[in-house]
Amino acid sequence: MSLTSHEMARYNRHLKLPGFGIEAQQRLKQASVLLIGAGGLGCPLGMYLAASGLGRIGVVDFDVIEVSNLQRQIAHHTEDAGKPKVHSLISAMNAINPLVEYQAYERKLDADWVRELIGQYDLVIDGTDNYTTRYLVADACFFEEKPLVYGAIHQFDAQLSLFNPENGPCYRCLFPTPPDPRATPSCSEAGVLGVLPGVVGVMMACEALKFISGCGKTLEGVLALYSATDQSMRHIRLNRDPSCPLCGEVPTITCIREEIFECEVEEAVPEVSVFLARDMIAKGAHILDVRDAHEWMTNKLEGAKHIPLASLLQTSVGVPLKAPLVVYCYKGSRSKKAVALLREWGYEGAVSMVGGIDAWARTIDLKMIRY
């Protein structure tokens, strides 16, 4: 596929690179990439993939933009709050390079659809932030024999690699099974340095471009560990695991299965609205705040006891097992995990407040500081 005169001018700096040149740029133009996630990692990924001159880019995301996203998701703007992320990102990508063909998929990946979608692209990039999608995509890439660029971030740290079904290990050689979701807080729960997904997203884009163009050495068979605290980078060699449930000598996973989603399915726990929680508290119910310390200092419910979710296993709750106990966090995710644990320990009266203290501030105490 030849380059037009306009493309020759646009990608001029690529063409001047020793060992890259016209042939590598033509390979980019012929290639198709599926980007899964239009958030922290997806934004820098999408911007640089578009600028590079790929032929076709698909973007999958079903979420909408929130103000709290803007600290790191650089393709979205303040006025875009409430809009679908996938369309916002593709609009920004198209503004950078209208020569690329874009395809938006505003829906959630599931086992019935993922293989069909991935089969339409040459390379897949995982820019998601949850284990359900991560394992689903990794397994589908293995079965469809598609290379996968993987990246993950947490607070100040990150890791990335490239998994190629034709050579070397797969994602499950590194992480055979999903972790306990109660031990893996999301960005909204644990926080993340705003520039970190930008740094890692650019590195992931670099891996994709090297693989497609055939220039440079990729992270295939290597796990790169990056820390923003000291700008350090370590490489760990990965080998195929003979006991891997996916690519091992006796695989136990032979197709996309719904069972692999169990890691993200939150246990069914009793929940109450903020209004019912208010009534319970008025009648003497105990209150437990499971947010982090900085959140607790921002606002709190009067009379609440503070035990961060991460400390719940090591701290006495100090509440009678059968007593009514309203548990809350920021928006309700951590409180559900806390109530699941408390119920296991015999706290029969524990309930999670839907929407967390943010819902309380929006509906009951309008003077409360929101964050």
N, C-alpha and C positions, 0 to 999 in steps of 0.2 A: 504494500500500500504506500504509494508515493506521497510526499509532503507537498502541499501547495506553497506558492511563494509567500503567502501570508504566514503560514505555519513556519516556514524557514526563518522568517524575520522574528516571529514570536519566540521560538525556541532556540534562537541564535546562540545563547550561552551554553546550552546543552551540546549543540553541534560542534562547538569549539573544544569540548572536553576530550583529552587524549583517551582513546579506548571507548568512547561513547559514540559520538558522531551521528550521521544520518541513520544508520542501520538501527541503532538502539532507540532513536526517537521514533522510527517507524514501528518498532515492536511495541512501544507504548501506545501509539495510535491504533494499533490492531487489537489491543488488549481491553478486556472488560474486568472491572473490579466491583465487588459487592462490599459496601461499607455498612456494618451493622452497628447502629447507634449514632445519634446526632447530638451527643452531649459533649462532655469535657474532652474526651479523646476524639470523638467524631468531628468536632469543629476544626481543629488544626489539621487533622487527617484529610478532611474533605477539601479544605482550602488549598493545601499543597498538592493533593492528587489532581485537582482541577487544573491548577497552574502548570502541572508537569506535561499535560498534553495527552492524557489517556483517551482512548476512543469512547468508552462507555462506562459510566459510574452509576450504580444503583445504591440508594440509601434507604435503610429500614429503620423506622422508629415510630412508636405510637404515642409518645409522650408530648406534653405541651410545655411551653417555656414558662418558668417561674422567675421572679426577680432574684431569688437566691442562686439561680443558675449563672447569672451574668458575671459573677466573680471569676469564672473560669471558662465559660462557654462563649468564646470570642466571636463566633459568627452571628450570634443573636444580639438584638438591641433592646433597649429599655421599652420602646414602644411596641415590641413584639410579644410582650407578656400575654399569655393566654393563647398564643398561636401555636400550631403544630411545629415541632422542632424540625421535622424532615423537610417541610416546605421552606422554612426560614434558612436552613443550611443550603439547600439546593439553590435558592435565590442568590445567596452570597457566592456560591461556587460559580453560578452562571455569570455573575457580574465580573468575576475574575477571568473566566474563559468561556465564552459562548460557543466555542468550536466543539466542545465535548457534548456527547449525548447523555442526558440525565434521566433517571427513572426513580420516582418516589414511591415508596411502599409504606403507607401510613397504616400499619397494622402490626399486631403482635405475632412473632414467630411461634409456630406450634409444630408438633411432630408430623401433622398431615401435610404441611406446606413447605417445610424447610428444605427437604431434599430437592424438590422441584425447583425452588428458587435458586439454591446454590448451584444446581446443575447448569444454570444459564450463564454462569460467570467463570472467568479463568482463574481468579484469585479472590479469596475472602479475607476481610479484615474485621476482627472482633474488637469493637470499641464500646462494649457494653459494661455494665457495672453489677451484674447479678449472676449467680451460679447457674440458675435454671437455663438462661440463654447461652451461657458460656459452654456448658456441657452439650447442649443440644446442637450448637453450631460446630463444635469440635468433632462430635460423632458424625454429623452429617457430612462434614468435609472429608472425613476418613472414608466413608462409604462412597462418596461421589468422586473420590480421588482428586480433591482440590487442595492446593496449598493454602495454609491459614497463617496469617500474621496475628499474633496474640499479644495483648498488653493488659496490664492491670495496675491500678494505683491505689494507695492507701496512705492518707495523711501526708507524710513527706517522702514516701518510698514508692518504688515501682519495679515491675519486672516485665520483660518482653522477650519474645522468641518467634521463630518461624517454624511451623510444623509442615513437613512435606510427606504425604503418604507414600511417595515413591522411595524415599530414603529416610532412614533415621526414625526417631521416636515419634509418638503421637502425644496429644495432650494428656491422655490418661496414663501414659507411662510416667508422667510427672505427678499427676494428681489422679489416682485411680478412681476415687469416689469423692463426692461433694462433702464439704465439712458440715458440721452442725450449724444451721443458720443462726442460732442464738449466739454463736461465738464469732460471727462475721458481720459487724456493723456496716451500714451503708455510709456513703459520703455525708448524708444529712445527719447521721448519728455520730460519726467519728471525725468529720471535718477533712478537708483536703487543701493543701497549699494551692492557691489559684493558678500559679504558673506551671505546676507539676504536670497536669494533663497536656499542656502545650508542649513542654519539653519531650514527653514520652510520645505524644501523638506525632510529632515531627520525626522522631526516630522510627516509629512504626511505618510512616509514609516512606521513609528512606528504605526500609526493608522491602516494602512492596515494589518500589521502583527498581531496586537492585535485582530483585528476583525476575521481574518481567524483562528488564533490559539486558540482563545477563552480564552486567558490569559490577565488579566488586564482589566481596565475600559476604554472604548473608549470615544471619544468626541461626541457620538451620543446624539443629543438634546442639545448640547452645542456649542457655538461659542467662540473660543479662539482668543484673540487679543494679538498680540506680537509687541513690539517696540524694535528695536535694539539700540535706543538712550540711553536707561537706562536698557535694558535687562528685562523689565517688561512683565508680562503675566497676562491678565485678562480673566475670564470666564463669559460669559453671557448665562443664561438659555434660550433655545428656546422652544417654544410651537407650536403645530400645529395651524394654523390660520384657523378658520371656513370659512373665506371669501377668502381663497387662491384660485387663478384661476385654480390651478392644482389639489390639494388634498382637497379642501374645501367642504362644504356641497352642494354647487351648482357650480361645476367646469365649467368654460368657455373654458378651454383647454382640449379637449378630444382625441387629436392625435397630432403627430408631424406636425407643421404647418410652412409654409414658412414665415408667417407674423412675427414670432418671430425674424427674422433676420433683421428687419428694423432698429434695434438699431445700426447696423454696416454699413449699406449702406450709403456711403457718397453721399451727394447731388451732382448732376451733376453741376459742376461749370466751367466757361471758363478757359482754361489752354493754356499756350504758351510755346514753347521750349525755352531753354536758348538763342538760336540764335535770335529768334523773340523778346525775352525780351531785348536782347542787342540792337536791332534795335529800339525798342520802347523807351528805355532809352536814346539813342542817339538823338531821336527826341523830348525829353523833358518830357517823362512820369515820374510820381512820383514813388518813390520806398518805399516799406514798408517791414521791417524786423520783423517777429513775433517770432523770437527765444528768448531763455532766455539770461540773462545778460552775463553769462560766455561765451556763444557762440558768442555773439556780440563782445566781447573783443578779441576773437580769430581771426576773420576775418569778413569782411563786404564789401558790395558794396558801392562805393563812392556815397555820396549824399542820402543814404537811411535814412529814419526815423525809429527809433527803438521803437516798442510797443510789448512787449511779448504777446502771444496769451491770456494768463490768465488775462492780464490787458486791453484787447481790449474793454471789455464792459464798463470800467470805464474811458477810455481815449479818448479824441477828436483826430480824425485822422488828421484833419486840411487840408483836400484835397477837392477841389470842387467835387460835386457829379458826374458830368459827365466827369471829367478829367481821362485820362489814368493812371492806377495805377498798377504797377507790385508788387505783393506780393510774398515773398519768405521765406523759412525756411531752415532747414537742407537738407531734401530730398523730400519735397513736401507735406507731410501729413498735417502738421499744417497750411500751407498756403492755402490749399483747405478749411479747416474749417474756416479760417479767411475770405476768399473770400465769402463763403456761408453767413456768418454773414454780411459782408459789402454789399453784394447784397440785402439782406433783408432791410438794412438801406438806400438803394437808391444809393449806389456807383456803377453806371452803368459801369464805366470803369475799375473796379477791375478784375484782372486776376491772376491766380496762375502760378508760374514758375515751370515747370515740372523738377523734380530732385533736386530742391533747389540749395543752394549755393555749395553743393558738386558737382553737375553736372557742375556748372559754373567753379569750380576749375579744374575739369577734362578736360574740353573742350575749355574754353575761356582764363582763366587766370591761366596758368600752374604754375606760381610762387606763387600763393595763398596757404596759409597754409591750409591743410586738417586735419580733426579730426574724 
